[in-house]
Every structure is written in structure tokens, then in C-alpha cells.
Amino acid sequence: MKILSYSSLLASAVIGISLVASSLILRDGASTDTVASAIASPLPSPAASTVHDKPLLTIAEAGELLGLTEQELRQMIAAEKSKLNRTGSFTGEMIPYIKIGNKILISRDGLMRWLDDASRSRREYADGIVTN
């Protein structure tokens, strides 16, 4: 009789814990696939989540978003500026930046428009020169 009561108590505890856990999962609207993938995938880094929320990016953040180094992005900005100064005009979108003191900040939304325009016109950057 004692063994039966311990077994019943243990079974009740397991069922109770299962019910609580499943109700928490369902309350948040998550399926078991979502929970499993959330457990399996690493947490995003704080820098990655804030880059997509900020309207202005540093050169390093914009370079990371584009998969470029900070130096490569600086060279591309210099090439566009040089062409504008040399010819007096620039066809298409230029990398959208503002300068505050020595700090260059790039518009995230403008950067996406620039990327689309530069890709469509098959713009090339090489040796400090831009061609489109």
C-alpha cells in the first residue's frame, strides 16, 4: 500500500509539472518547434540587434552590415567624393553619410537605398575610383 501511494504521488507530480510547462509554452503562443529552435539557436549579440534598430550607424557598424571592413567603406566614400569633386556630378545614389566633427555616421535606411542603386547600376569600386 505504501509503494502504491509513493508511485501515485510521483506520477501526480510529473503530470502536474508537465501541465504547467505546456501551459506556459502555449500561453506565449510558441509551438514545440519554436521552442526547440530557440533552444538550439544561439542568442543574438547585443550589437547585432541594435544595428537594425538605429537610424544612424558608425562606419564600423555600416561596414559590418554590408560585410565590408571599415577601411573598405571609407575608401568607397572617398572614391565617390573624389568623383563628385572631379566631375561636378555623380550618377545615382552616394553613400548617405553625415559628418559630426571627425565622426562619420551613415543613415541605415539610406544605406539600403544606396545598396539597391549601386547593385542595379553594377557600380564598381577599385583603387580609389568608382565607375558606374
C-alpha positions as CSV (number, residue, x, y, z in Angstrom):
1,M,0.0,0.0,0.0
2,K,2.9,2.4,0.8
3,I,4.6,1.7,-2.5
4,L,1.4,2.5,-4.3
5,S,1.0,5.9,-2.6
6,Y,4.6,6.9,-3.4
7,S,4.0,5.9,-7.1
8,S,0.8,7.9,-7.2
9,L,2.5,10.9,-5.7
10,L,5.4,10.7,-8.1
11,A,3.0,10.3,-11.1
12,S,0.9,13.2,-10.0
13,A,4.0,15.4,-9.6
14,V,5.2,14.5,-13.1
15,I,1.8,15.2,-14.6
16,G,1.5,18.5,-12.7
17,I,4.9,19.7,-13.9
18,S,4.1,18.7,-17.5
19,L,0.8,20.6,-17.4
20,V,2.4,23.8,-16.0
21,A,5.2,23.7,-18.6
22,S,2.9,23.1,-21.5
23,S,0.5,25.9,-20.4
24,L,3.5,28.3,-20.2
25,I,4.5,27.4,-23.7
26,L,1.0,27.7,-25.1
27,R,0.4,31.0,-23.3
28,D,3.3,32.6,-25.1
29,G,2.0,31.3,-28.4
30,A,5.0,29.2,-29.1
31,S,4.9,25.7,-30.6
32,T,7.3,23.0,-29.7
33,D,9.2,23.6,-33.0
34,T,9.7,27.3,-32.0
35,V,10.8,26.3,-28.5
36,A,13.2,23.7,-29.9
37,S,14.7,26.1,-32.4
38,A,15.0,28.8,-29.8
39,I,16.9,26.4,-27.5
40,A,19.1,25.2,-30.4
41,S,20.0,28.7,-31.8
42,P,22.5,30.9,-30.1
43,L,21.3,34.3,-28.7
44,P,21.9,37.3,-31.0
45,S,24.7,39.5,-29.9
46,P,23.7,42.9,-28.5
47,A,25.5,44.8,-31.3
48,A,23.6,42.8,-34.0
49,S,20.2,43.6,-32.5
50,T,20.9,47.3,-32.0
51,V,22.3,47.9,-35.5
52,H,18.9,47.1,-37.0
53,D,17.2,49.5,-34.6
54,K,19.4,52.5,-35.0
55,P,18.7,55.1,-37.7
56,L,22.4,56.2,-37.9
57,L,25.3,53.8,-37.9
58,T,29.0,54.3,-37.4
59,I,31.4,53.4,-40.2
60,A,32.2,50.1,-38.4
61,E,28.5,49.2,-38.0
62,A,27.7,50.0,-41.6
63,G,30.7,48.1,-42.8
64,E,29.6,45.1,-40.7
65,L,26.1,45.3,-42.1
66,L,27.5,45.3,-45.6
67,G,30.1,42.7,-44.9
68,L,32.9,45.2,-45.5
69,T,35.8,46.4,-43.4
70,E,35.7,49.9,-42.0
71,Q,38.7,50.8,-44.3
72,E,36.9,49.5,-47.4
73,L,33.8,51.6,-46.7
74,R,36.0,54.7,-46.0
75,Q,37.7,54.1,-49.4
76,M,34.3,53.8,-51.2
77,I,33.1,57.1,-49.6
78,A,36.4,58.8,-50.6
79,A,36.1,57.5,-54.2
80,E,32.5,58.8,-54.5
81,K,33.5,62.2,-53.1
82,S,36.5,62.3,-55.4
83,K,34.4,61.6,-58.5
84,L,31.9,64.3,-57.4
85,N,34.7,66.9,-56.9
86,R,36.4,65.9,-60.2
87,T,33.4,65.8,-62.5
88,G,31.0,68.0,-60.7
89,S,28.3,65.3,-60.7
90,F,27.6,61.8,-59.6
91,T,25.2,59.4,-61.2
92,G,23.0,57.6,-58.8
93,E,22.9,57.4,-55.0
94,M,26.0,58.2,-53.0
95,I,26.7,56.5,-49.7
96,P,24.5,58.6,-47.3
97,Y,26.6,59.9,-44.5
98,I,26.8,62.9,-42.3
99,K,29.9,64.1,-40.5
100,I,29.8,65.4,-36.9
101,G,33.3,66.6,-36.0
102,N,35.6,63.7,-37.1
103,K,32.8,61.2,-36.7
104,I,31.0,59.8,-39.8
105,L,27.5,58.5,-39.3
106,I,25.6,56.7,-42.1
107,S,21.8,56.5,-42.5
108,R,20.7,52.9,-42.2
109,D,17.7,53.4,-44.5
110,G,19.7,55.5,-47.0
111,L,22.4,52.8,-47.0
112,M,19.8,50.2,-48.1
113,R,18.7,52.5,-50.9
114,W,22.3,53.1,-51.9
115,L,23.0,49.4,-51.9
116,D,20.0,48.8,-54.2
117,D,21.0,51.6,-56.6
118,A,24.7,50.5,-56.6
119,S,23.7,46.9,-57.3
120,R,21.3,47.8,-60.1
121,S,23.8,50.0,-61.8
122,R,26.6,47.5,-61.3
123,R,28.8,50.1,-59.7
124,E,32.5,49.2,-59.3
125,Y,35.0,50.5,-56.7
126,A,38.6,49.8,-57.4
127,D,41.9,51.6,-56.5
128,G,40.0,54.6,-55.1
129,I,38.0,55.1,-58.3
130,V,34.3,54.5,-58.7
131,T,32.7,53.6,-62.1
132,N,29.1,53.1,-62.9
